[in-house]
Every structure is written in C-alpha cells, then in structure tokens.
Amino acid sequence: MTIEIGNESGIAVDEAVFLRLMNHNLAQLNVSPDADVAILLVDEGAMEALHVQWMDEPGPTDVLSFPMDELRPGTEDQPTGPGLLGDIVLCPQVAETQAVAAGHSTMDELIMLTTHGLLHLLGFDHAEPEEEREMFGLQRELIVSFQAAERRRRA
C-alpha cells in the first residue's frame, strides 16, 4: 500500500500517526494492501479555493475527499482489490479551531477528519439520516479501535 502524505499547511504534524491511522483503518475495512491513497494538508487559502471549486461553497472547510477508483470496503473473505482510493485534503487550521471548540487536541481532530475522509473515499455518505448513522457509527468504531492500538503500541 502506498500512502503519500504532503504537508503544505505550514503547521507541523506527526506524519507517522497518519501512516499508522491509514494502515489501521484500511486493514479494519479489509482494503487491499495494494490500494493507494494520498493525504494532503493545506492552508486555509488553498482549502477555500478547493471548497469553492468543487463544492461551490465559500470559506475553508476541514476535509475534502476526492475518490478515484470507487473502491468499497471488503470482507475478511474477500478484501477490496488493489486500486487508487483517492485523495484526502485536510486543513489543520480549521481542524485546530474545531478541536478547541470540541475540547480535544488538534491531532485528535485530524484523526477524526482523516477517518471521515477515508470513509467518503470508500463510498460512505451522510446526506440521509440512515447513511449518517452508519457512517458516523463506523467512524467512531475505527477511531476507538485506532486509539486502543496506539495505547498498546506505547505500552
């Protein structure tokens, strides 16, 4: 699996956490180890430009996802085949503001946003109440599982 991380945001982040998170989440979702994904961190100006261009909405947002091969989660018996998942674009400045409001760290917010973006790459959405329950429930499960793996790793 190729996980590319680019940081053009001007804010230092621990890229190793993103690598562990993506490896963990993709394994939990039974996605082929031959799938590729990119994570790009950008500043507010770049995020606003993308938000206007792709969503026709003003202002910067926290995360955007750009799926490529329309891969979906697999099963233990039949993992998702290789392919290009797509790109997740994050804005750490927006994440930092949201983290303060939520009472947790910016990295915790970025972990949530990256997981959210990955689920969008895999075809999940939250436009309808039932979709939202499914997506946000899975998002919570993945984050809790990752946090437990991180605690074990540090022990």
N, C-alpha and C positions, 0 to 999 in steps of 0.2 A: 504494500500500500504506500502510495506517495501522498504525504500530507505536506503541502507547501504553506509556509507562513511568511507573510510580508508585513512589515510594520512601517507605515508611512505616517503614523499619527503624531509622532513627536512625544509620545508617552511610553516609557519603558514598561514592558510586560514580561512575564516569565514564559517564554515560548515553550519550554519543556512541559508546563502544565497543559497548554493547548494540545501538544502531541499526545500526552497521556490521556487527556479527555477524549480526543477523537478516536484513539485506538480502543479505549474502553467502550465508548458508545457504539462504534461500528461493530465491535465484537458482540456486544449485547443485542444488537439489531441484526446479527447474522449477515453482515455485508462482507463480501469477498475481500480478502486481504489484498487483492489486486485492483481494488477500486481507488480512484484518485480524488482528492478534494483539496481546495485551496482556501486559506483563511487570510483575509487582508484587513488590517487595521488602518483606518484613515482618520483624518482630522474632520472637524465639523464642516468646513467648506466643501471638501470633497464628498462627504456624505450627503450634504444638502444637494449638491449637483446631481448625484445619483438618484436621490429621492425624487427630485423634480423630474429628471429624465425618465425614470422607469415607473414611478408611481403617480406622477403628476400631482405631488403634494409638496407644499412648501416646508422649508426648515429641515434640519438634520434629523435623522431617526437613529435608533440604536443598532438595528441589524437589518440587513437585506440579504436575501438568498437568491442565487441565480443557478437553478438546476440545469444540467446538461443532458445526460442520457436517460433521464426519467427512471432511474433505478428505484426500487422499492425494497423495504426490509425483507429479509429472507426468513427461513426457519432453520432449526438445527439440522434437519434432514436435507434441506435444500437452501443453502445460503444464496444470497444475491450474487450473481456473476460479476466478473470484472467490468469496469467501465469508468466513466468520468462522472462523479457525483455532481460537481459544480463548484461554485464559489460562495463563501460566506464573507460578507463585508461587515465589519464592526466599527463602531465609533466609540473609543474609550472615553472621550469627553462626555458624551451623552450618558454612557454607562455609569460614569462617576457620579453625575447628578442624580441618576435614578438610584444608585447604591446608597447615597446619603439619605434620600427620602425613604428608602426601604430599611435602613438601619443595618446594612451589612457592607462588606468590603467591595471595592471595585472589581477585584478578581472574582468574587462570588457572582457578581452581576454579569461579568464577561463569560463565566462558565455557563450560566443560565442562558444567556443570549446565543452563545455558540451552539449549545444543545438545541435551542429553539430553531436556529438557522439550519442545523443539520436535519431536523425533522421536516422542515419545509423542503429541503433538497430531496428528501425521500417521499415526498408526495403528501405529507400531512398538511392540514389547514385548520383554521379556527373561525371560518366565516359563519358557520351554523353552530348552534349550541351543542349538538351531539358531537360534532367534529372537535369543538373546543374542549369538551370534557375528555375525549380520547387523547388528543394531542397534549394537553397540559398534564393529564394524568401520566402519560408515558414520559413526558419531560421531567416530572417530579421523580418518577422511579429511576430514571437514568442518572439524575443528579445525586440522589440519595445513594445509589449504588457506587457512583464515582467517588463521592465523599468518603464512603466506607473503605473503598480501595486505597484512597490516599492516606487515611488514618493507618491502615495496615502497612502501607509502604513506609511510613515514618516510624512505625513502632520497632 
